Amino acid sequence: MKALHSFRSAADRAMARLSASVQARLTPAQPDAGMTTAEYAMGTVAACGFSGILYKLITSDLVMGLLKAAISRAFRISF
């Protein structure tokens, strides 16, 4: 019977956590709630800038030569 008692208390604890989570979502928004949108925008701009730099690096003559050499060495064919 002790195991059943601990199971019920674990279920009660889980229900209490769930109700606290729901209650937190129902509270009014904070005044700076729009900051997340600005943070996502800055992250998107940074990712686009990084991808542009990476694209230029990969399509450079030096990197293309290294990739061709590695592929030809791996497959023992020449381009």
Contact map, one row per residue, 1 for C-alpha under 8 A:
1111100000000000000000000000000000000000000000000000000000000000000000000000000
1111110000000000000000000000000000000000000000000000000000000000000000000000000
1111111000000000000000000000000000000000000000000000000000000000000000000000000
1111111100000000000000000000000000000000000000000000000000000000000000000000000
1111111110000000000000000000000000000000000000000000000000000000000000000000000
0111111111000000000000000000000000000000000000000000000000000000000000000000000
0011111111100000000000000000000000000000000000000000000000000000000000000000000
0001111111110000000000000000000000000000000000000000000000000000000000000000000
0000111111111000000000000000000000000000000000000000000000000000000000000000000
0000011111111100000000000000000000000000000000000000000000000000000000000000000
0000001111111110000000000000000000000000000000000000000000000000000000000000000
0000000111111111000000000000000000000000000000000000000000000000000000000000000
0000000011111111100000000000000000000000000000000000000000000000000000000000000
0000000001111111110000000000000000000000000000000000000000000000000000000000000
0000000000111111111000000000000000000000000000000000000000000000000000000000000
0000000000011111111100000000000000000000000000000000000000000000000000000000000
0000000000001111111110000000000000000000000000000000000000000000000000000000000
0000000000000111111111000000000000000000000000000000000000000000000000000000000
0000000000000011111111100000000000000000000000000000000000000000000000000000000
0000000000000001111111110000000000000000000000000000000000000000000000000000000
0000000000000000111111111000000000000000000000000000000000000000000000000000000
0000000000000000011111111100000000000000000000000000000000000000000000000000000
0000000000000000001111111110000000000000000000000000000000000000000000000000000
0000000000000000000111111110000000000000000000000000000000000000000000000000000
0000000000000000000011111110000000000000000000000000000000000000000000000000000
0000000000000000000001111111000000000000000000000000000000000000000000000000000
0000000000000000000000111111100000000000000000000000000000000000000000000000000
0000000000000000000000000111110000000000000000000000000000000000000000000000000
0000000000000000000000000011111010000000000000000000000000000000000000000000000
0000000000000000000000000001111110000000000000000000000000000000000000000000000
0000000000000000000000000000111111000000000000000000000000000000000000000000000
0000000000000000000000000000011111100000000000000000000000000000000000000000000
0000000000000000000000000000111111110000000000000000000000000000000000000000000
0000000000000000000000000000001111111100000000000000000000000000000000000000000
0000000000000000000000000000000111111110000000000000000000000000000000000000000
0000000000000000000000000000000011111111000000000000000000000000000000000000000
0000000000000000000000000000000001111111100000000000000000000000000000000000000
0000000000000000000000000000000001111111110000000000000000000000000000000000000
0000000000000000000000000000000000111111111000000000000000000000000000000000000
0000000000000000000000000000000000011111111100000000000000000000000000000000000
0000000000000000000000000000000000001111111110000000000000000000000000000000000
0000000000000000000000000000000000000111111111000000000000000000000000000000000
0000000000000000000000000000000000000011111111100000000000000000000000000000000
0000000000000000000000000000000000000001111111110000000000000000000000000000000
0000000000000000000000000000000000000000111111111000000000000000000000000000000
0000000000000000000000000000000000000000011111111100000000000000000000000000000
0000000000000000000000000000000000000000001111111110000000000000000000000000000
0000000000000000000000000000000000000000000111111111000000000000000000000000000
0000000000000000000000000000000000000000000011111111100000000000000000000000000
0000000000000000000000000000000000000000000001111111110000000000000000000000000
0000000000000000000000000000000000000000000000111111111000000000000000000000000
0000000000000000000000000000000000000000000000011111111100000000000000000000000
0000000000000000000000000000000000000000000000001111111110000000000000000000000
0000000000000000000000000000000000000000000000000111111111000000000000000000000
0000000000000000000000000000000000000000000000000011111111100000000000000000000
0000000000000000000000000000000000000000000000000001111111110000000000000000000
0000000000000000000000000000000000000000000000000000111111110010000000000000000
0000000000000000000000000000000000000000000000000000011111110011000000000000000
0000000000000000000000000000000000000000000000000000001111111011000000000000000
0000000000000000000000000000000000000000000000000000000111111111000000000000000
0000000000000000000000000000000000000000000000000000000000111111100000000000000
0000000000000000000000000000000000000000000000000000000000011111110000000000000
0000000000000000000000000000000000000000000000000000000011111111111000000000000
0000000000000000000000000000000000000000000000000000000001111111111100000000000
0000000000000000000000000000000000000000000000000000000000001111111110000000000
0000000000000000000000000000000000000000000000000000000000000111111111000000000
0000000000000000000000000000000000000000000000000000000000000011111111100000000
0000000000000000000000000000000000000000000000000000000000000001111111110000001
0000000000000000000000000000000000000000000000000000000000000000111111111000000
0000000000000000000000000000000000000000000000000000000000000000011111111100000
0000000000000000000000000000000000000000000000000000000000000000001111111111000
0000000000000000000000000000000000000000000000000000000000000000000111111111111
0000000000000000000000000000000000000000000000000000000000000000000011111111100
0000000000000000000000000000000000000000000000000000000000000000000001111111000
0000000000000000000000000000000000000000000000000000000000000000000000111111100
0000000000000000000000000000000000000000000000000000000000000000000000111111110
0000000000000000000000000000000000000000000000000000000000000000000000011011111
0000000000000000000000000000000000000000000000000000000000000000000000010001111
0000000000000000000000000000000000000000000000000000000000000000000100010000111
